[in-house]
Amino acid sequence: MHTITSIKNSKNREKLVMITAYDALFASLFDEKVDIILVGDSLNNSFNGQKDTLNISMDMMIYHTKAVMQGAKNTFVVTDMPFGSCIDEKIALKNAIKVYQKSGAHAVKIEGGKDKAHIVKALTQNSIAVVGHIGLMPQFVRLEGGYKLKGKDDKDTKRLIEDAKAIEEAGAFCIVIEGVTPKAAKEITEAVSIPTIGIGAGIEVDGQVLVWSDMLGFFDEFKPKFVKRYLEGATLVKEAIDKYSKEVKEGKFPTSEFSY
Ligand code: KIV
C-alpha cells in the first residue's frame, strides 16, 4: 500500500492510477488494483443523482468515506473536502480533523489554487495530508456558469502553473489537474516536483483518475470526451434485470436448483 512518500517518489518513475469509489462494495473490488482511491464529491452526481457537487455535506462525505475504508483495506484513500468546508483555516481544520478521525482516510483533497494555499498550509502544518485540485474545479460551476476547459492560452497556463506551485509550496503531496489542455497539463507537471494526476488533461501528467461509474459505463446518460469506458456496465445491468424480470413473470425462476 502506498504512503505519501511513495506517492511523491513515483514522479518520473511510475504512473499513478486513481479511481473514485463511494461505497464498501466497489471499494473492495478496486482494492489493491489501483494506487489511490478517491472518495470524490462527484458521488453527489453519480451516486445521489444531483446536478452538481455543491449540496453535499461534510457528514455525507464522512459516511461514504467510512464505507470506502471498510472495502479498501489495502489502498491509499483520499477524500474530498466538500463545497463550503474550507472557507477559512479554522473551519477547514475543524472539518478535516473530523473526517480524518471519523473515517480514517489517509488524505483530503481541496479544490483551489493560489487562493487556497493558506488552507493547504494550515492543514499540512497540523499533520493532515493534502492533495490539491486545480484547473476545472466542479465546486466553481455556478460561479463560472458551467464546466469550462482551462489552460487554453499562455496567460491561463501561467496562472495554473502559479496555482500548482503555490499548492506544492503549501505542503500538498500531489495535485489533481482536471479539464486542462494537454499542453498546459504538461507544463504544470514539469513545473512542480510532486505528482500530478490528470482527468481530461491528456497523457503528459504523472497519473490518471476517472470516476468509476463513468469508466465502467454505469452512468450512460452522457459521456465526456475524456472518458474511456472499460465496461458497458449499464447495458449489462439492464440486460440482466430484463432477464430476471422475464423469468419471474414467466414462472421460470427459481427452479429446483435455486430452491431449498
Ligand atoms: O469528485 C471527484 O470525483 C473528483 C475527480 C473528478 C478528480 O474530484
Residues whose N, C-alpha, C, O or C-beta is under 5 A from the ligand:
A	BS01	KIV	T20 G40 D41 S42 V176 I199 V209
